[in-house]
Amino acid sequence: MQNTVWLACTDRRDLSAAARELLAHALVLATPPALVYGAHGKPELEQGGLRISLSHTRGAVACAVSAFPVGVDVEPLGRKVRDWKRLAERYYTPEERSCIDSPEQFLEVWTRKEAYLKRDGRGLSLPLRQINTLSIPGISTRIVNGFVVSLCGEPAEFSLVACRLEQFKKQDGENETTQRGLCYVGRTGPALEDGKRGVERL
């Protein structure tokens, strides 16, 4: 099974609920599935089987679905990062620092680290400065709709389904009710090379 990442732009305030709703759509379920959480807070499907990962940031949510352990992270490419050079010095390896020269590239590496931590399951208990995401073959990064998305999985390549969570109105008998739904924008091709500066812009 190929890894699939769902990315939804949304104006929701409850981003955790939005991510769970997106997961339900990804799994073709009528309602969000029951989740259990590991020792470090990693969500898993209660019934087992497929592996999942969730991420959210202002304006977007993402979920990854795979047959193997997987991690996904999303950040807005225009996010203001104060002192990004100082943060890179503190948390990035020399190899990672050598190939970033802008806040946008800082965020590309940051999402790669987050995706790796989520796949591993131990989260921030791992030493960030010792994890060189440029030498890990299972990490891929894409930039789409103004967001940078990284996935850590096996294999590294993934299909990306871009959509948005929005309000729409539906006639329910004589009563008009406002509901939330998915509006599909498109689906990208399957492959993205990983490694140094392996970032695909869509």
Secondary structure, DSSP 8 states (H G I E B T S, - for coil): --EEEEEEEE--S-HHHHHHHHHHHHTT-SS---EEE-TT--EEETT-SSEEEEEEETTEEEEEEESS--EEEEEETT---TTHHHHHHHHS-HHHHHT--SHHHHHHHHHHHHHHHHHHS-GGGS-GGG--GGG-TTEEEEEETTEEEEEE-SSS-EEEEEEEEEEEEEEETTEEEEEEEEEEEEE--S----STT-EEE-
